[in-house]
Amino acid sequence: MDEDRQLLCWEAGLELRARRDPVLLQSRVLQELLDTEERYRPSASYFQQVQEEVRPHMRGLLVRWMMEVCEEHGCEPEVFPLAVSCLDRFLSLRSMEKKRLQVLGSACLLLASKLKETTPLSTETLCLSSDFLFSAPELWSLELLVLNTLSWDIGAVTPLVFVQHFLELLYIPQERRPVVCKHTETFIVLSAHDCSFLVFPPSVIAAASICAAMTGLRLGVPSASADMTITALLAHTIQCDVDAVTDCQERLERALVTCLREGQRYQARVDKAQDRQQRAGTPTDVLHVHL
């Protein structure tokens, strides 16, 4: 009895997660994803056709904040792209006041975490992350509005769901997959920050992200056909033009360069500010001190 109680307590401290099902990597599942993704695509022109107050740079700031919340609370990788998908689909259908944009993003995070997390984000956590810009009832109200607007269909196809399928298709060795996945996820996150990537379906973004990751890592990977490049193979698999994948990859690589430069400039400003603060607090020109 004591052993059972100890075992039960030990299990209670673990966060149980489902393992990946290899059956889900079969070609028929991939084809189903390709057939379904168009149903969940937001409009690429909703800023011009639907929104009156919300502008692209506002969306960019909101998405960056949503990413920071996911990183701070260790959310599953699927949460962020699904939340951004819900955000863009909602904004494609309904005009939103800019003052309510953050509570909308929080509602999308709440829904995505409920769908993808074992322990979803709490209402209190999201209110705290926004410095209590909104109340819990406001968040619940927006959550219901998002669900009704999207007809309670929030299980969208995102670029991330294609990654494991493509890794399997490219015969990438198991020991290399974690680093390829990490770099690929980075490019997928970059695409979510920039609304110009809305012109590409999720499968193209996923294919371009893997191609960009493989190029950056300088990995030579045997493909299913020796006569096809990785780009051509993935384009053939998702039934799209090679130029579309190449165009998306080039945009992703430019976005990465821009992001790195902005990070360097930001760090330089931080270092400069810290240096000024240290100088102000350390009077180096004092020659005599009289006590």
N, C-alpha and C positions, 0 to 999 in steps of 0.2 A: 504493500500500500504506500509506504514511504517512497519507494522507488518510482511508483507511478506519479506521485505528487511532484517529485523532483523533475521528472521528465516533462510533466505538464507545464511546470513553471519555466523550464528551459525553453520549451517551444513557444510559450507566450511572449518571450522576449525577442523573438525573431519576426522579421517582416517577410512574410511568405510571398514569393513571386513565381509566376508560371514560367516554366522553361519553354524555349522555342520549340515549336512542333515542326519537324522536318517535312511533314506532309504538306504544310502550308507553302513550301517552296517549290511545289510542282508547277509545271507550265500552265495547267488549267487555272490555277489560282492567279498567276500573273496575268493571264488573259482576262480573267474576270475583273481584276483591278484596272486594266487598260480600258475595258468596256465601261467601267463605272466612273472613272475619274472625271469625265466631262460633266457629269451630273452635279458635281460639287465645285466646279470652277466659278470663282467670282468674276464679275465684269471687270475688265481691265480699264474701263473708262468711267467708273462710278463717280470719280471726282467731278467730272464734267456733266454727267447726266443725272446724278442723284443727290450728291452732297452740295449743300449751300454754304456751310461754315467750315467744315473739315477740309483741310488741305493736306497735300502729300507730306510736307515736313512735320505736320502734327501727328500723322500716322507714324512716321519714322520715330519720333520721340516716344510715342506710346509703346511701339513694338520693342524699342530698346529697354524701356522700363519693364515690360513684361518678361523680357529675357533675363533681366537682373533679378526679378522675383524668382524665376525658375532656378537660376543658378544659386541664389542665396538659400533656397529651401531644398535643394537637391532633387528637383523633380526628374521624373523619367524623361528621356530625350523626346519621346513622342508628344509630350504635353505641349511644349512651345509651338511646334508647327501646327498642331491641331487647333490650338487657341487662336493663332493668327489666321488660320483658315476660317474659323467661325467669325472672327472680326471682319474679314474682308467680305465674306458672304453676306453678313448683316448689313454692312455699309453699302453693298451693291443693291440692296432692296429697300432700305429705309434711311431717310435723312436723319442726321444726328446733330445735336448742338455740341459745340466744341467743349463747353463746360462740363459735359457729361461723358466725355471721351474716356477718361480714366476709369470711371466706374463700369463703362462698357467693356474695356479691356480686362478688368478684374472679373466681370461676369463670364467672359470667354475663358479665362484661366480657370475659374471655378468649375465650369462645365467640362473642360478638357481634362482637368485633374481627376474629376469624378469618374470619367470614362477610362483613364489610363493608369491611375495610381491605385496602389493598395490602400494607402492612407492619403486621401485627397487633401488639398489645401483647405484650410478652414476659413470661414467668413471673417473671424477675428484676425487671422494672419493677413488677409488681403486688406482689411481696413487699416491695420497697423502699417503695412507696407506703403500705403498711400498717405500716411500721416493724418489719417482720419479725415480725408477730404470728403468722404461720404460715409453714411451710416449703414448698418447691416440691413435694415429694411429696404434702403435704396438699392443695395446690391442684389437682394433677392428679387426686387421688382424688375431690375434689368435682366437678371438671369431668366426670369419667366418670359420677358419680352423677346429675348434672343431665341429661346426655345420655340415660341409661337411663330416668330418671323421665319425661322428655318424649318418650320413644320416638324419640330422635335427630331429632326434628322441631322445629328451633329457628328456622326461617325464618318467624317470625310476621308477621302483618299489624299494623303499628303506625300511629298517626295520621299520621306523617310521610309515608308512602307515598301518602296521598291528596292532599297539598298541591298538587303539580304538576298533578294532574287538575283540582282545583277552580280553580286559577289559569287554566288553559286554558278551562274552562267559563265563567268570568266575564269572559273577554276582557280581562284585565288587561294593559296595555301592557308590553312587554319592559323598558323603562327603569324601571318601577315595581316590577317583580317582586322584585328583590333586597331592597328594604326591606320589602315585604309579607312575603316569606319569612322574613326575620330576625325580625320581630315575631311572626309566626305560630309559629315555632319556640320563641320565648320562652314563649308560652302553653302549647305542648305540653309543654315542660320543666316548667312549673309544675304541670300536671296529673299528671305522673309523680311529683312529690314528695308529692302528697296522695292517700292511698289511697281517699278518698271518691269520686274520679273513676272508680274501678273499676266503678261502676254504669253507666257510659256505654261503648258500643262505640267502637273507634278512629275510625270514620267520623264519629261525632257530635262527638268531641273535635276532630277536624281541622276540621270545618265551623264549630264554635263558635269555634275559635282564629282562623280566618280572619275571621270576622265581628267578633270582638273586635279583631283587628289593624286591620281596615278602619275600625272605629269610632274607635279611638284615633288613627289617622293622618288621620281626616276625609277619606277618599278617596271620591269619587263615581265608581263604576265602572259602565259600561254592561253590563247583563246580557243574557242571551239573550232575555228577555221583559221588555218595558217595564212590564208590569202586575204583576210580581213583585219583591219585595224580595230582597236577596242571601240573607237567612236562609231565606226561603220557597223560593227556587230551589235552594239546597243541600239543604234538607230534602227537597224533592221528588226531587232526584237520588239521595240515599242512601235514599230510601223510608222516611222516619221522620216523626214528628210535629214540627211547627214548634216546639211548646212544649218539646220535649226539647232542641233546639238552643239555644233561648233560655235555658232553665234552665242548661245547661252554660256558655253564654257569660257569664251573670251570675255564676256561681260562679268562673269564670276571672278576671273583672274584680275580684271581691272578693279573690281570692287574690293578684292583682298588687298591690292596695292594701296588703294585709297584709304582703306581702314587702317593699315599698318602705318601709313604716313600720319594720319590723324592721331593715332596712338602715340607716335613719337613726338609730335608737336605738343600734345597734351602733357606728356611726361616732362618735356623740356620746360613747359610753363610751370608745372608743379615744382620741379627742381629749382627754377629761378625764384619762385615765390618763397620756397624754404630757405634759399640762400639769403634773400633779402631779410627774412625774419631773423635769421641767425646773426646777421650783421647788426641789425637794429638792437638785438639783445646783448651784443658783445662790443663794448666801446674800446676799440683797439687803439684809439688816438690819445688815451689818457696816460700822461707821463708821471704824474705825482698824485698820490692819494693821501689826504690829510685826515686823520681820524681824531 
